[in-house]
Amino acid sequence: MNDDNFRELTERQQARQRNDSSLTRESWKIFQIMAEFVEGFEKLSRIRPSVSIFGSARTPSEEPYYKLAVDISQQLSDAGFSVVTGGGPGIMEAANRGAEAGKSPSIGLNIELPHEQVANAHQDIELHFRHFFTRKVMFVKYASAYVVLPGGFGTLDEMAEILTLVQTGKTRRIPIVLVGQSFWAGLVDWFQSHLVGQGMISPEDMELFHVVDKPEEVLDVIFDHYSTRSFQPSDAEADLMLDL
């Protein structure tokens, strides 16, 4: 065997070893993902009814939207709703702070990130995730409503996620409340002019969400929705949500 053949054989063996090692790491990752789901199911299955609240991690405490998030979550907490957030700073901190001051549990679904995500100190129940997709399931699975305050890409991602799941029938219909009409107006107008206007969504899809400004309006939307139905999923809805 000449040097070139020997080098080629060695490189193939090394590549095979790297592939085997990568496959082993990926296979073991499944157990880590399973553990995140199990812990989430065990800790969150007892908190119903709950409301998931989203908003920017970058909103400082002196901003009006921070105070608004505190007020909304405290009113929800006093009304009997556990409040679930991403567990970080900004709007998430404000919502956990308001829930902590209320009568119901304050819950944070924290995510490990290279920057920004530092767990706030106002969580009665604190979970930690490495994977966005397992965390997303927990936001949806036990939520009786979604409340979305101004935020960036992460907030838009969560909003689009729940709109898509409800629109496609992959989860039950729940109230989706956008807070801050001046903030959301441009996006809502774009939905109407471009998505509806060009046939990307149906006109009735615009009814999947509400846009409000005041804490009392958030509660009104939620209680109006549940005036003729239970906060708990029906048997059919529970079966549907097994496939989230």
N, C-alpha and C positions, 0 to 999 in steps of 0.2 A: 504494500500500500504506500503510495507516494504521499508527500507532505500535503498536497492539495486535497486528496481524498480523505486523509486523516482529519484535516481541519474542517472539511465539510461534515464529516460524521460527528465530530465533536460539537459543532454548531447546532446540528439537528438534535443531538441529545440534550444540549443545554436548553434549546427552545422547548423541547418536550417537557423537561423538568419545570420550566417557568410556567407552561400551560397547566401542568398538573398542580403546581402550587397555587396558581390563581384559582383553579376550579375548587380546590380544597377550601380556600378562604371564602369564596362565594357560597359554597355549600354550607359552611358553618354560619354564615351571615343569616341564613334562614332561621336559625334558632334565636338569634338576637332579635329579629323581626317578630317572631312568635312571642318572645318574652315581652316585647313592648305592647303587643295586642292584649296579651293575657293580663298584664298589670293594669292597662287602661280599662278593659272590660270589668275587672274586679272592683276597681276604685270608683268608676263612674256610673255603674249600673244602679247605684243606690241614691243618686243625686237628683233624680227627676222630680218635678220638671226643671229644666235648666234653659238658660239663654246664652248663646255664644256671642261674645262682643269682640269686634275687631277695630283696629285703627293704628295709626302710625306709632312706631317705637320712638320717633324723634320729636314728638310733641312735648314741649317743656311744661312744667306745672303751672306757670303763670298764663298759659294760653287759654282762651275761652273754651276751646274744645276739650281740654283736659277737665275743666270744672264741669262741663256738660256731661262728660263720661262718668264722673263721680256721681252726679245727681241722677243720671239714668240708672246706673247700676244699683245705687242705694234704694231707689224706688222699686226696682225689680226685685231686689233682695227682700225688702219689706213686704212685697206682695207675694212672696213665697217661692221665688225663682232662685235656684242656684245660678251663679254667674261664672261662666267659663271664658277665660282669655288665653292668650298665648304666653302669659306669665312674665313678660318682659317689661321694659320701661314705657314711658309715654302714655298713650291711651290705654294700653293694657294695664299699666300700673294704676291709672286713674280708676278703671273699672274694678279692679281687685280692691282698691281702697274703698270705693263706694259699697261694694258687696260686703266687705269686712265690717263696715259700719252698720250694715243692715242685719236682718234676722236670719239670712240663709247663707249657705256655704260659699266661700270665695275660692275658685279653683283656677290653677294655672297649668297649662300644657306647654312646658318649656321645651325649647329646641336648642341643640348645641350648634352654634354658629361661630365663624371666625371673628365676628365683631358684632356689636349692637346688642346681642341678646344676653342680658344679665337679669337673673331672676329677681323680681321685686319682692318686697318683704310683707305683702298683704295677702298671702295665700294660705287658706286653711288646708287645702289638699294640693299637693305639688307633685306633678309628674314630669319626667324628663325623657325626651325623645332624641334619637339620632336621625330618624328618618321622617321627612316631611309627610310622606304618604300615610304612615301609620297615625301620625298626629292629626292629619286631616280627617281620617275616619272617625276619630274620637270627637272632633268638633261637631260632626254631623250626626253621629249615631244617636246621641242622647239629647239633642237640642230640640226644644219646642219652638224656638225662634232664633233668627240671626239678626243682630243689630250691627250695622257697619258705619263707623264714623270715618272721617277723612283719614286717608293713609296712602301709602305708596304701593309698590308692586306686590308685596305680600298681602296687603289688604285687598287689592284688586283681584288677586289670585283666589283668595277665599270667597270673595263675592261671586266671581265667575264660576267657581266650583259648585256652590249651592244652587245658583241659578240653573246651571247645566243639569245637575242631579234632579232637581224638581221638574224642569222642562222635559227631560227625557223619561221621567217616571221611575228613576232609579232610587228615589227616596220619597217619603210622603210630603205632601204640600204643607209647608210651614210658613209663618210670616217672615218676610225678608224686609228689614226696615233700614233704609239709608238715612242717616242723620246729617243735616246740613244742606239745605236746598241750594244755597249759593255755591257750595263746593261741588255738588253733583250735577248741577243744571247742564253744564256743557256736555258731560258724558251722556246724560239722559236724552238730551236733544240729538246727540250723535246716534244713539240707539234708534231713535225714531226716524231720523232722516236717512241714515245709511243702512242700518240692519233691517229695519222694517221696510224702508223705502226701496231697498234693493232685494228684498225677499230672503234675506239671510235668517230672519226670525219671523214668526207670525205676529200680527198685531196684538193678539191676546197675550203674547209673552210679556208685553209691557205691564200686564196686570200681576206679574209674579212678585213685584216689589212695590214698596211705598217709600215716599220721600217726605220726611218730616223735619221739624226743627226743635221741638220741645220734648222734655221727658214724658210729660203727660200724654203726648201724642203717640209716643212709642208704646206705652202701656195700653192705650186705646186700641191701637192696631192689633196688638196681641190678643187682648181680651175679646175684641170683636170677632176675631178669627175663631176663637175657641168657645164662643157663646153657644154653638150648636154641636160641639164635638168635644171629646175628652182630650186632655193633655197627653194621656198615654196613647201610644199607637194601638190601633185595632189589631186583631190577629192577622188580618191580611197585610196591614202595613208593616207589622213586625216581621212577617215572612219576607216581604219585599226588601226590608233593610238588612236581612241576612246576606244579601248579595251586593252590599255596598263595596 
